[in-house]
Amino acid sequence: MFTKLSKCPFKQPIIKIWGKSYRPLRKSCSYGDMDIEYEYSGHCELPLPRNRTLWKIKSDVEKKTGFEYNFVLFNFYESDQAKIGAHKDDEPSLDQSVDIATLSFGACRDMICSKKGCKSVRQALEAGSLFLTHDQKEWTHAIPLSLV
């Protein structure tokens, strides 16, 4: 499945953080319902139609989580230097009643989750692991540089 997903048309969009524009080292692409637009950091993601592999993944994730999903943002961390800083997925376009599902493929990477007043949690995301984020307005998460 990793081989099939690695053939997705990944790109490195220009995003804005704290008023500065830059191109992150991670690559991304999105799939989902065609009436969805996902905006983050000054960038708008328009989804591509799902293929057979993505319909299968969607079905499996929905069975495991009990949620229905209409959009997926793939982030591809091509090297141990690719990362994403601490952020909240609290954009107005996201349904806050639905947990965000993170499905990991490829090399193991850590995710660090933090909430004000709580100790940070570091979780290794092994290939094939599914990680759910609830309460996106309260929790931040990051994929730091790999320690390899």
N, C-alpha and C positions, 0 to 999 in steps of 0.2 A: 504494500500500500504506500509506503514511503516513496518508492520509486515512481509510482503513478502520480502522487501528489507533488513530487519535486519537478514535474513537467508543467505545472501550472504556470501561467504567464505572470510571474512575479515582477514587481517594479519597485523602485525606490522613490516614492513621491516626496515632494518638498512639503515639510510641515513647519508650523510656527509654534515655538515654545517661548513664553515670556517675551513676545514681540520680535524674536529673532527667527529667521528662516534657515533651515538646514535640511540636508538629505541624510536620514538615519542609515546606519550600516545594515539594519535588518531590512528585508524585502517583504512585500505584502501583496496580496490579491484577495478579492472577495467574490463570493457566490451567494445567491439567494433569490428571494422573490423579486421580480423585476420592478415592483413599485416601491422598493426600499432605497433610501439614500442614507448613508451613515457618515456624519461629519465629525471630525475630531482634529484638533490642532490646526485649524485653518485648511484642512484637506477634506474633500468629499469623495467617498468611495462609492462607486456604482457597481452593483453586483453583476457578475456573469451568470448565465443559466447553469444550474447544476447538471453534472454528468452522472452516469450510473454509479460510479464510485462514491460520489458525494451524497447521492440519495441513500445509499447503503449506510454510510457513516451517520447521516442525519437520523435515519430510522433507529440505528443502534443506540445513539446518544439519547434520543428521546425516550426509548424504552428504559434506559438506565436511570435517567434523571426525572422522568415524569413531566418534563416541560416540552413545549413545542417551540421549535426555532425556525426563524424565517430568514436568517442571514448568518454568514460565517465570514470572519476576517482571518485569513491565514497570515501568520507572521513566520518568515523563514530566516532563521539565524544561521547564516552560512558559515560563520567562523566563531571561534571563542571570543572574538573582539566585538561581535554584534550584541547589542543589549537594548533594553528599554528602561528608562528611569521610572521611579515611583510615580504612579498616577492613579486616578480614580476613573472608572468607566461610568461616569455620571452624566453623560450627554443627554439632553432632553429627548432625543429620538429613541433612547433605549427604554424598554419596559422594565421598570425597576422591580416588578413583582416576579420576574423570571431570572433565575440564577444564570450567570455567565459560565458556560462550559469551556474549559481549556483541555484540549486533547493534544497530547504530545507524541510526536513521531521523531525518529532519529536519535541523536545523541542526548544524553541526560543533561538537563539544565536545571538550575535552581530557580525557584520563585520565592520572593520575599513579600510577605503580606504584613501590613501594619494598620493599626487602628489607634487613634488618640486614646491614651490612658491604658493601653494594653501592650504587652510584650510582643515584639515582632516574631513572626513565625517564618522559618526557612524550610521550604519543602522541595525535595528533589523530584523533578518531573521525569520519570523514566519513560522510555519509549512505550507507547500504548496506554499510559496512565491518563485518567480523566480527573480533572480538578474543578470543583464548582466554587464560584465566588458569589456569595450572597451579600446583600446590603452594600451595593457598589458606592453609595453616597458616603459611607462611613469608612470603608477599607481602601487602602492603596495597595498596589502590587507592582512588582518590578522583576525584570529578568536581568540580573547583574552580569558583569563580565564573568566568563567561566574561569574557574581557578585552576584549570588544567595547564 
